[in-house]
Amino acid sequence: MDRRNFIAASSFAAGGIMASQSLAAENVSYANKQFLELRHYQVADEAQQKLLGAFLRDVAIPAMNRIGIKPIGAFIPLEDANDLAITLLMPHPSLESVVTCTSKLLADELFMKDGKAFLELSSKDKGYERIESSLLLSFDAVPKVEVPKRIPERVFQLRCYESHSILAGQKKIEMFNTGGEIDIFRRTGLPPVFFGQMIIGKNVPNLTYMVGFENIEAQKEGWKKFVADPAWETLKNDPRYADTVSKIHNILLRPLPCSQL
């Protein structure tokens, strides 16, 4: 799938703000859940990608760790060699962390010192073209990012499920959380990294999740086992969850050396 189409389903947009859908609910605690920012850096060429990658590795990721944003995933597309974009997964412990991230980084003396050359690049020599981000609230069943084994060949799969209505979207989330779908994922070799409900972004309502694998063969085998699992056959035919997904976006990623996932 073209990454740009995936971003269209998951980028920040004023018209797509749906925070009230999740955050205004009464009697719900988010203390043990993370707010997940997916940040896509658009880059023009390999030189710019290398420059940005070094900044993320040496300056930005360590600084974000210092202010409580961790573990951070850093990825590039696996299948499209022409797509040089870098995607970050940034788990925030609270909404305050989301709001104050930039100001805290700019107040970090080490970040400003070590990142001075990159941060002060001119518009002619900039380190990336643009940033597109989306914000998600983690699922009850996967409240925090789960770190897979750090095997060199590991791959990640990022998937977005759009729904045609808020109600349909909530039913699909229920299918994962309490319906048992995430349990089937775990049992059949589709280990979660995160599951999140889009609270700010385009094309809402939607949910986005990431699963991690030791290699591409494990990814293929996991899905093969999943679709053949009797519990999945029963769940997908449950009338309560009929017509909950209207469109699916999918992309395979590989981690950069600096990735903490």
C-alpha positions in Angstrom: 0.0 0.0 0.0 1.2 3.5 -0.8 2.3 5.1 2.5 0.7 8.4 1.5 -2.7 6.7 1.4 -2.0 5.3 4.9 -1.2 8.7 6.2 -4.4 10.1 4.7 -6.2 7.7 7.1 -4.1 8.7 10.2 -2.9 12.3 10.1 -3.9 15.3 12.3 -6.6 17.5 10.8 -8.7 20.1 12.5 -11.8 18.7 10.9 -11.0 15.3 12.2 -10.9 16.0 16.0 -12.9 13.3 17.8 -11.3 13.6 21.2 -14.7 14.0 22.9 -15.6 10.5 21.6 -13.1 9.0 24.0 -11.9 11.6 26.5 -15.3 13.0 27.6 -16.6 9.6 28.7 -17.5 9.7 32.4 -16.1 7.3 35.1 -13.2 6.2 32.8 -9.7 6.3 34.0 -6.8 6.7 31.7 -4.1 6.5 34.3 -2.8 3.2 33.1 -3.1 3.8 29.4 -0.9 5.6 26.9 -1.6 8.2 24.3 0.2 7.2 21.2 1.6 9.6 18.6 2.4 8.3 15.2 4.7 10.9 13.6 5.6 10.6 9.9 8.6 12.6 8.7 8.6 13.3 4.9 12.1 13.4 3.5 13.2 14.4 0.0 16.2 12.1 -0.6 18.6 9.7 1.0 21.0 12.4 2.3 18.1 14.1 4.1 17.0 10.8 5.5 20.5 10.1 6.8 20.7 13.5 8.4 17.3 13.1 10.1 18.1 9.6 11.2 21.3 10.7 12.9 19.4 13.5 14.7 16.7 11.2 15.9 19.3 8.6 17.1 21.8 10.9 18.8 19.6 13.8 20.0 15.8 13.6 19.7 15.1 10.0 20.9 17.4 10.3 24.0 15.8 13.7 24.8 12.3 12.3 24.5 13.2 9.4 26.8 14.4 12.0 29.4 10.9 13.6 29.5 9.1 10.3 29.8 8.3 9.4 26.2 9.4 5.8 25.8 10.0 3.2 24.3 10.1 5.0 20.9 9.9 3.1 17.7 11.6 4.4 14.5 10.7 2.8 11.2 11.1 3.0 7.4 8.9 1.2 4.8 10.0 -2.4 4.1 8.5 -2.9 0.6 8.9 0.5 -1.2 12.6 1.4 -1.6 11.5 4.8 -3.1 9.6 5.8 0.1 12.3 7.3 2.4 9.9 8.6 5.1 10.7 7.9 8.7 7.8 7.0 11.1 8.1 7.4 14.9 5.8 5.7 17.4 5.9 7.9 20.5 4.1 6.6 23.6 3.0 9.4 26.0 2.1 8.7 29.6 -0.6 11.4 29.6 -2.2 14.1 27.5 -0.1 16.7 29.3 3.0 14.9 27.9 1.5 15.4 24.4 0.8 19.0 24.9 4.1 19.9 26.6 6.5 17.8 24.5 7.9 20.6 22.3 8.3 23.1 25.1 10.1 20.5 27.3 12.4 19.6 24.5 13.3 23.2 23.9 13.9 23.7 27.6 16.3 20.7 27.6 19.8 22.1 27.5 21.4 18.9 26.2 18.8 18.6 23.4 19.5 22.2 22.4 23.3 21.8 22.6 23.6 18.4 20.8 20.9 19.3 18.3 22.1 22.8 17.5 23.4 22.1 14.0 20.3 20.3 13.0 17.8 22.6 14.7 19.4 25.7 13.1 19.5 24.4 9.5 18.3 26.9 6.9 15.2 26.3 4.8 17.5 25.4 2.0 19.3 22.7 3.9 16.4 21.5 6.1 16.5 18.1 7.7 13.0 17.0 6.6 10.2 18.3 4.4 7.1 18.2 6.7 5.8 16.3 9.7 2.4 14.6 9.8 1.1 13.2 13.1 -1.9 11.4 14.5 -2.9 10.7 18.1 -4.4 7.5 19.5 -5.6 6.3 22.8 -4.4 2.8 23.7 -6.9 -0.1 24.0 -7.9 -1.5 27.4 -6.6 -4.9 26.3 -3.2 -3.4 25.3 -2.8 -0.4 27.6 0.9 0.1 27.0 3.2 -0.4 24.1 4.7 -4.0 24.2 8.3 -4.4 23.2 9.1 -7.4 21.0 12.3 -9.4 20.9 15.1 -7.3 19.4 16.0 -9.7 16.6 17.8 -8.2 13.6 15.4 -9.5 11.0 12.3 -8.3 12.9 9.5 -6.6 10.9 6.4 -4.7 11.9 3.0 -4.4 10.4 1.0 -1.2 10.8 -2.8 -1.5 10.0 -5.6 1.0 10.1 -9.3 0.0 10.1 -11.8 2.6 9.1 -15.5 2.4 10.2 -18.5 4.0 8.6 -19.9 5.4 11.9 -18.9 6.0 15.5 -21.1 3.1 16.6 -19.5 0.7 14.1 -16.0 1.9 15.2 -16.8 1.3 18.8 -18.2 -2.2 18.1 -14.9 -3.1 16.3 -12.9 -1.8 19.3 -15.2 -4.0 21.5 -14.5 -6.9 19.2 -10.8 -6.6 20.0 -11.0 -5.6 23.6 -13.7 -7.9 25.1 -14.7 -10.0 22.1 -11.5 -11.9 22.2 -9.8 -10.9 18.9 -6.6 -9.7 20.6 -6.5 -13.0 22.5 -6.6 -14.8 19.1 -3.9 -12.5 17.8 -1.6 -13.5 20.7 -2.3 -17.2 20.4 -1.8 -17.5 16.6 1.5 -15.6 16.4 0.4 -12.0 15.8 2.0 -10.3 18.9 0.7 -6.8 19.6 2.9 -3.8 19.8 0.0 -1.4 20.3 -3.7 -1.1 19.6 -5.1 2.4 19.6 -8.3 4.3 18.8 -7.8 7.4 16.7 -8.8 10.5 18.7 -7.2 13.1 16.4 -6.8 12.5 12.7 -8.3 12.2 9.3 -10.9 9.6 8.3 -12.2 9.0 11.8 -13.7 6.8 13.2 -10.8 4.4 12.8 -8.5 2.3 14.9 -4.8 1.6 14.2 -2.6 -1.2 15.5 0.9 -2.6 15.1 2.0 -6.2 15.4 5.7 -7.3 15.4 7.4 -10.4 14.0 10.8 -12.1 14.2 10.9 -12.0 10.3 8.7 -11.8 7.3 8.2 -15.6 7.3 6.8 -15.3 10.8 4.5 -12.5 9.7 3.0 -14.7 6.9 2.7 -17.7 9.1 1.0 -15.8 11.9 -1.8 -14.5 9.5 -2.2 -18.0 8.1 -2.8 -19.4 11.5 -5.1 -16.5 12.5 -7.5 -16.9 9.5 -7.7 -20.6 10.1 -8.3 -20.4 13.8 -11.8 -21.8 14.8 -12.3 -19.0 17.4 -11.7 -16.3 14.7 -14.2 -18.1 12.4 -16.8 -17.9 15.2 -16.0 -14.3 16.1 -16.1 -12.9 12.5 -19.5 -14.5 12.0 -20.9 -13.0 15.2 -23.8 -10.7 14.1 -22.9 -8.2 16.9 -19.7 -7.3 14.9 -21.1 -7.3 11.4 -20.3 -4.4 9.1 -17.8 -2.7 11.5 -14.9 -2.2 9.1 -15.3 -0.2 5.8 -11.7 0.1 4.7 -8.3 -1.3 5.7 -4.9 0.3 5.2 -1.7 -1.7 5.6 2.0 -1.2 5.6 5.1 -3.3 6.5 7.9 -1.5 8.3 11.4 -2.3 9.4 13.1 -0.7 12.4 16.0 1.7 12.2 19.0 0.8 14.3 18.0 3.5 16.8 14.5 2.1 17.3 13.7 1.0 20.8 11.2 -1.5 19.5 
